[in-house]
Amino acid sequence: MKKLILSVLFISMLCLSAFSQTQNEEKQIQDLIQNSFDDLFSSFQSEKLKDYYTDDFILLEQGEVWDIPTILNYFDRAKQNPNPPTRVNRFEFIETKIEGNRAWIAYHNFATISLNGEIVREIRWLESATAVKTKDGWRLDMLHSTRVEKD
């Protein structure tokens, strides 16, 4: 009986550990989304691109395919604006799935655009992304974005 109880406790601890690890990795993927948008599409910190994206990353944006050179060109043009707007990102995560070294996430992306402290635009997208676990941590390799029109 003692062996049975110890076995059940051991198995329970393994399951709890696996669940905790999965929860931790889900949070890492969600943070990857939040931080990538904050650093890249709000602050245009092109030097951080490799912190978030794989070398072969693609963004499917409203019917267009954006690769790394396209994104860098977008950042360069945005940095030339002498009075750039401020973008604040908010996410509602729908689902995050992790299988080994691959992850998939679906979410609503909300951006509030302000200029000189005044909100000038609010945009919403329905998005999905895939990520791969590398030696340096999770990196996005694909993002698909569809703009959602206001209700």
PERAZI-V107314 format. One record per pair of residues at least 6 apart in sequence whose ideal C-beta (glycine too) atoms are under 8 Angstrom apart, sorted by sequence separation. I is the first residue (numbers start at 1). J is the second residue. D is the distance in whole Angstrom. If there is no record, write none. Layout:
# PERAZI-V107314
i & j & d
I & J & D
I & J & D
This chain:
# PERAZI-V107314
i & j & d
39 & 45 & 5
40 & 46 & 8
59 & 65 & 8
60 & 66 & 8
78 & 84 & 7
97 & 103 & 7
113 & 119 & 7
114 & 120 & 6
132 & 138 & 7
58 & 65 & 6
59 & 66 & 4
96 & 103 & 7
97 & 104 & 5
112 & 119 & 6
113 & 120 & 6
131 & 138 & 5
132 & 139 & 6
40 & 48 & 7
58 & 66 & 7
59 & 67 & 8
66 & 74 & 7
96 & 104 & 8
97 & 105 & 8
113 & 121 & 4
131 & 139 & 6
39 & 48 & 5
40 & 49 & 7
58 & 67 & 6
96 & 105 & 5
112 & 121 & 8
113 & 122 & 7
131 & 140 & 5
132 & 141 & 5
57 & 67 & 7
95 & 105 & 7
96 & 106 & 8
112 & 122 & 5
113 & 123 & 7
130 & 140 & 7
131 & 141 & 7
57 & 68 & 6
59 & 70 & 8
95 & 106 & 5
111 & 122 & 7
129 & 140 & 5
130 & 141 & 6
39 & 51 & 7
40 & 52 & 7
59 & 71 & 7
93 & 105 & 7
94 & 106 & 4
110 & 122 & 7
111 & 123 & 5
130 & 142 & 5
39 & 52 & 7
55 & 68 & 7
93 & 106 & 8
94 & 107 & 6
110 & 123 & 7
111 & 124 & 8
129 & 142 & 6
93 & 107 & 5
94 & 108 & 7
110 & 124 & 5
111 & 125 & 8
129 & 143 & 4
36 & 51 & 8
53 & 68 & 7
92 & 107 & 6
109 & 124 & 7
128 & 143 & 8
129 & 144 & 7
36 & 52 & 4
91 & 107 & 5
92 & 108 & 4
108 & 124 & 7
109 & 125 & 4
127 & 143 & 6
128 & 144 & 5
35 & 52 & 7
36 & 53 & 8
91 & 108 & 7
108 & 125 & 7
109 & 126 & 8
127 & 144 & 6
91 & 109 & 6
92 & 110 & 8
108 & 126 & 6
109 & 127 & 5
127 & 145 & 5
49 & 68 & 7
90 & 109 & 8
91 & 110 & 7
108 & 127 & 8
126 & 145 & 8
127 & 146 & 7
32 & 52 & 6
89 & 109 & 7
90 & 110 & 4
106 & 126 & 8
107 & 127 & 6
125 & 145 & 5
126 & 146 & 5
89 & 110 & 7
90 & 111 & 8
106 & 127 & 7
107 & 128 & 8
125 & 146 & 6
49 & 71 & 7
89 & 111 & 6
90 & 112 & 8
106 & 128 & 5
125 & 147 & 5
126 & 148 & 5
49 & 72 & 7
88 & 111 & 7
105 & 128 & 7
124 & 147 & 7
125 & 148 & 6
87 & 111 & 5
88 & 112 & 5
104 & 128 & 7
105 & 129 & 5
123 & 147 & 7
124 & 148 & 4
87 & 112 & 7
104 & 129 & 8
105 & 130 & 8
46 & 72 & 6
87 & 113 & 5
88 & 114 & 7
104 & 130 & 5
105 & 131 & 7
124 & 150 & 8
86 & 113 & 7
87 & 114 & 8
103 & 130 & 7
104 & 131 & 8
85 & 113 & 5
86 & 114 & 5
102 & 130 & 7
103 & 131 & 4
46 & 75 & 5
85 & 114 & 6
86 & 115 & 7
102 & 131 & 7
103 & 132 & 8
46 & 76 & 8
85 & 115 & 5
102 & 132 & 6
103 & 133 & 7
40 & 71 & 8
44 & 75 & 4
101 & 132 & 6
102 & 133 & 8
83 & 115 & 7
101 & 133 & 4
83 & 116 & 8
100 & 133 & 8
44 & 78 & 5
40 & 75 & 8
44 & 79 & 5
85 & 120 & 7
103 & 138 & 7
109 & 145 & 7
108 & 148 & 8
42 & 86 & 8
42 & 87 & 4
41 & 87 & 7
42 & 88 & 7
42 & 89 & 6
41 & 89 & 7
38 & 89 & 6
37 & 89 & 4
37 & 91 & 8
34 & 89 & 7
34 & 91 & 6
33 & 91 & 6
33 & 93 & 8
30 & 91 & 7
30 & 93 & 5
30 & 96 & 6
29 & 96 & 5
29 & 98 & 7
26 & 96 & 4
41 & 111 & 8
26 & 98 & 7
33 & 105 & 6
37 & 109 & 7
25 & 98 & 5
29 & 103 & 5
33 & 107 & 7
30 & 105 & 7
22 & 98 & 6
29 & 105 & 5
30 & 107 & 8
25 & 103 & 7
54 & 132 & 6
54 & 134 & 7
57 & 139 & 8
60 & 142 & 7
57 & 140 & 6
58 & 141 & 8
59 & 142 & 8
60 & 143 & 7
62 & 145 & 7
57 & 141 & 6
58 & 142 & 6
59 & 143 & 5
60 & 144 & 4
61 & 145 & 5
62 & 146 & 7
54 & 139 & 5
56 & 141 & 7
57 & 142 & 7
58 & 143 & 8
59 & 144 & 8
60 & 145 & 7
62 & 147 & 6
53 & 139 & 6
54 & 140 & 7
57 & 143 & 8
59 & 145 & 7
52 & 139 & 6
53 & 140 & 5
54 & 141 & 4
52 & 140 & 6
53 & 141 & 7
33 & 129 & 7
32 & 131 & 6
29 & 131 & 6
36 & 140 & 7
32 & 138 & 5
32 & 139 & 8
33 & 140 & 8
32 & 140 & 6
28 & 137 & 7
29 & 138 & 6
28 & 138 & 6
25 & 138 & 8
